[in-house]
């Protein structure tokens, strides 16, 4: 089975303030949560150093839509990949322009374009629509994958498990 991958914006914790917030569970649970995330990441071959705090990723999501608008889906996927790596392996604060603008520039999107799009909130409606669609599909975590107009499959898993689960729900 072959499918084109399209990264879409999804804010897991939109209520997170700009300065970030603790994870939504007691700190005593962090070691178990961290161990589970590390185990899942190892199973799928991904590096991870799980961040201990949530950040508001809205700036990154809207910038990704600017990248998609200017450069297309494939380049936006690359941008999302780099942002995810920065957050999940380097614990970078992806709410900050100092983190996101250099990533956008590596994909040939200028700092001035990023700043103007954010100031005008040009891609806010697009991100809002995708988030609403993701919630309707049942996305409760990341990653979440699905065929268009189908229920989301949520969580890290081996590729063979994902392919199997998607093939069960493949559109006709």
C-alpha positions as CSV (number, residue, x, y, z in Angstrom):
1,X,0.0,0.0,0.0
2,X,1.3,3.5,-0.8
3,X,-0.1,6.8,0.4
4,X,1.1,10.4,0.3
5,X,1.8,11.8,3.7
6,X,0.4,15.2,4.4
7,X,1.3,16.9,7.7
8,X,-1.6,18.9,9.1
9,X,-1.6,21.3,12.1
10,X,-3.0,20.1,15.4
11,X,-2.6,21.8,18.8
12,X,-2.8,19.1,21.4
13,X,-3.1,21.6,24.2
14,X,-4.5,24.9,22.8
15,X,-5.2,26.1,26.3
16,X,-1.4,26.3,27.0
17,X,-0.5,29.9,27.6
18,X,2.3,31.6,25.5
19,X,4.8,31.0,28.4
20,X,4.1,27.3,28.5
21,X,2.6,25.2,31.3
22,X,3.3,22.0,33.2
23,X,2.1,18.7,31.8
24,X,-1.6,18.0,32.7
25,X,-0.8,15.3,35.3
26,X,0.9,15.3,38.7
27,X,4.7,15.7,38.6
28,X,5.1,12.3,40.4
29,X,3.7,10.6,37.3
30,X,6.4,12.1,35.0
31,X,8.9,9.2,35.3
32,X,6.3,6.7,34.2
33,X,5.1,8.9,31.4
34,X,8.6,9.6,30.2
35,X,9.5,5.9,30.3
36,X,6.4,5.0,28.2
37,X,7.2,7.7,25.6
38,X,10.9,6.5,25.4
39,X,9.8,2.9,25.0
40,X,7.3,3.7,22.2
41,X,9.9,5.9,20.5
42,X,12.5,3.1,20.6
43,X,9.9,0.7,19.1
44,X,9.4,2.9,16.1
45,X,13.1,4.0,15.8
46,X,12.7,7.6,16.8
47,X,15.0,9.6,19.0
48,X,13.2,11.4,21.8
49,X,14.0,13.4,24.9
50,X,10.4,14.1,26.1
51,X,9.9,17.7,27.2
52,X,8.7,18.1,30.7
53,X,6.5,21.1,29.9
54,X,3.9,21.9,27.3
55,X,4.4,24.8,25.0
56,X,1.9,26.6,22.9
57,X,2.8,25.6,19.3
58,X,0.4,28.0,17.5
59,X,3.3,30.1,16.1
60,X,4.9,27.0,14.7
61,X,1.6,25.7,13.2
62,X,0.8,29.0,11.5
63,X,4.3,29.3,10.2
64,X,4.0,25.8,8.8
65,X,0.9,26.9,6.8
66,X,2.9,29.8,5.4
67,X,5.6,27.3,4.4
68,X,2.9,25.1,2.7
69,X,1.4,28.2,1.0
70,X,4.8,29.3,-0.4
71,X,6.5,26.0,-1.0
72,X,3.9,23.1,-1.1
73,X,3.0,20.1,0.9
74,X,6.3,18.2,0.7
75,X,8.3,21.2,2.0
76,X,5.7,21.8,4.7
77,X,6.2,18.2,5.8
78,X,9.9,18.8,6.1
79,X,9.3,21.9,8.1
80,X,7.0,20.0,10.5
81,X,9.6,17.2,10.8
82,X,12.3,19.7,11.8
83,X,10.0,21.4,14.3
84,X,9.0,18.1,15.8
85,X,12.6,17.0,16.1
86,X,13.5,20.4,17.8
87,X,10.7,19.9,20.3
88,X,10.9,16.2,21.0
89,X,14.7,15.7,20.9
90,X,16.2,19.1,21.8
91,X,13.4,20.4,24.1
92,X,13.3,23.6,22.0
93,X,10.5,26.1,22.9
94,X,8.6,26.0,19.5
95,X,6.5,28.9,20.6
96,X,9.5,31.2,20.1
97,X,10.3,33.1,17.0
98,X,14.0,32.5,17.7
99,X,13.4,28.8,17.3
100,X,10.9,28.8,14.4
101,X,12.2,31.5,12.1
102,X,15.6,29.8,11.5
103,X,13.8,26.6,10.7
104,X,11.6,28.4,8.2
105,X,14.6,30.1,6.6
106,X,16.2,26.6,6.0
107,X,13.2,26.0,3.8
108,X,13.7,29.3,2.0
109,X,10.9,31.3,3.8
110,X,12.1,34.7,4.9
111,X,12.0,36.0,8.4
112,X,10.1,39.0,7.2
113,X,7.4,36.8,5.6
114,X,7.1,34.7,8.8
115,X,6.8,37.9,11.0
116,X,4.2,39.5,8.6
117,X,2.1,36.3,8.4
118,X,2.1,36.0,12.2
119,X,1.3,39.7,12.8
120,X,-1.6,39.5,10.4
121,X,-2.6,36.1,11.7
122,X,-2.9,35.2,8.0
123,X,-3.0,31.4,8.5
124,X,-5.0,31.4,11.7
125,X,-8.3,30.4,10.0
126,X,-6.6,27.5,8.2
127,X,-5.0,26.2,11.4
128,X,-8.4,26.5,13.2
129,X,-10.2,24.6,10.5
130,X,-7.6,21.7,10.5
131,X,-7.8,21.5,14.3
132,X,-11.6,21.3,14.2
133,X,-11.3,18.6,11.6
134,X,-8.8,16.7,13.7
135,X,-11.0,16.8,16.7
136,X,-14.0,15.5,14.7
137,X,-11.8,12.7,13.5
138,X,-11.0,11.8,17.1
139,X,-7.4,13.0,17.3
140,X,-6.5,13.1,21.0
141,X,-2.7,12.9,20.7
142,X,0.2,13.0,18.4
143,X,0.9,11.6,16.0
144,X,-2.6,11.0,14.6
145,X,-3.0,9.5,11.2
146,X,-6.1,8.9,9.1
147,X,-7.6,8.7,5.6
148,X,-9.6,11.8,4.8
149,X,-13.0,11.8,6.5
150,X,-12.1,8.8,8.7
151,X,-11.4,8.2,12.4
152,X,-7.9,9.0,13.5
153,X,-5.4,6.4,14.6
154,X,-3.5,8.0,17.5
155,X,0.0,7.3,18.9
156,X,3.4,6.1,18.0
157,X,3.4,2.5,16.6
158,X,5.5,0.4,14.4
159,X,4.9,1.0,10.7
160,X,3.5,-2.5,10.1
161,X,0.8,-1.8,12.8
162,X,-0.1,1.5,11.3
163,X,-0.4,0.0,7.8
164,X,-2.6,-2.8,9.1
165,X,-4.9,-0.4,11.0
166,X,-5.1,2.0,8.1
167,X,-5.8,-0.8,5.6
168,X,-8.8,-1.9,7.8
169,X,-10.2,1.6,7.5
170,X,-9.2,2.3,3.9
171,X,-11.8,4.3,2.0
172,X,-13.4,2.4,-0.9
